[in-house]
Amino acid sequence: MTPPAGTSAAESAVAEAFRQEWGKIVAGLIRMTGNWDLAEECTQDAFATALTKWASDGVPDRPGAWLTTTARNRALDRLRRSKTEAAKLQEVAVLSVPEEPAAWGDSGVPDDRLRLMFTCCHPALTLEARVALTLRTLAGLTTAEIGRAFLVPEGTMAKRLTRAKHKIRDAGIPYRVPPAHLLPERTTGVLAVLYLLFNEGYSASAGGDLMRPDLTGEAIRLCRLLADLMPDEPEATGLLALMLLQDARSAARLDRRGELVSLEDQDRTRWDRAKIAEGIALLEAALRRQRAGPYQVQAAIAACHAEALTADETDWAQIALLYGELRRFVPSPVIDLNRAVAVAMAEGPEAGLALVDNLAANGELAAYYLLPATRADLLRRLNRGPEAVASYRAALNLAPTEPERRYLARRIAEVSG
């Protein structure tokens, strides 16, 4: 144990332990007690106790083990005082015995956090409930923080979390990694939750901020955990690669005044080259397994951007081909729009505009601001100013965040001027 070093040192140690250990401790207590609320409360108590004890006694050599023991003892004390003392203590005695591999299920994966991730992302729950439970139990975000992420009051989010936990209990949703024959289907759902979480942080769906680094950070952390726990799942590795390659550009997406900067105008010296290198290495490792999927294809697209030292060096023809491949996995008009941009950059704005106009004609993206924004940009490149301004104004009426609205307003002023 390190010697006492004051409150600030203890606070730093507790904060670091929280990031590393929260999900692991909660997951273990849920397995031990079967009670989600009790697990969270006892884990919170353990961290609160650590703030005081570590300031006076020093940080233990194994903070995670100290917190796990403290939380487990607190749970046992609570159970001893409960009305179902005898039954619960017998259950705990059985569940506390270290598990043999045969008890892990057909998946062969023993980690409690992975069990918890699959439980939180069970298809019986709504997508919003899956994301919220994942943030609460695995990332340790408070109910208020999750409410802000969903733009709802804390009380509303508390009720939603309670309903989700009750559904897990009442429906008898098992606390386990699915057997091997169900793993691909269920893994897809877990990856979708992490992808949604990252995208909400990278391009917020509403509000005054374009990005939510807290959400992107948690998505990357949880995806890294999933990839570590499932090393034979190339799509988990591919999604982690995609997140890192995207997040590497975050610092350059806004200028020093907080204004949005388009990809072609970004200062690429501000891109995080360490994240890019890690993302490309992960992508290559995933592709070597020769089981391509949509996240690996998206990571390959992100890698094309990341490897171009200037906008002019971007291999747009390759990106257009990759979007065509992505559409094979995930047919979507949004993917078609992205492919239209790549075609425009590779073959000229006229070719891209024809594809965009076809998308506009079918009406599927009528409420998606990037459709008129893309059309406006192509018209601007073709020197069709009045039409471009009209499309920029249509995009401005649909844009979800303040930085995006200010960017479009600047474009309108530039083209009008």
Buried (B, 14 or more C-beta within 10 A) or exposed (E): EEEBBEEEBBBEBBEEBBEEBBBBBBBBBBBBBBBBEBBBBBBBBBBEBBBEBBBEEBBBEEBEEBBBBBBBEBBBEBBEEEEEEEEBBEBBEEEEEEEEEEEBBEBEBBBBBBBBBBBBBBEEBEEBBBBBBBBBBBBBBEBEBBBBBBEBEBEEBBEBBEEBBEBBEEEEBEBBBBEEEEBEEBBBBBBBBBBBBBBBBBBBEEBEBBBBEBBBBBBBBBBBBBBBBBEEBBBBBBBBBBBBBBBBBBEBBBEEEEEBBEEEEBEBEEBBEEBBEBBBEBBBBBBEBEBBBBBBBBBBBBBBBBEBEEBEEBBBBBBBBBBBBBBEBEEBBBBBBBBBBBBBBBEEBEBBBEBBEEBBEEEBBEEBBBBBBBBBBBBBBBEBBEBBBBBBBBBBEBBEBBBBBBBBBEBBEEBEE
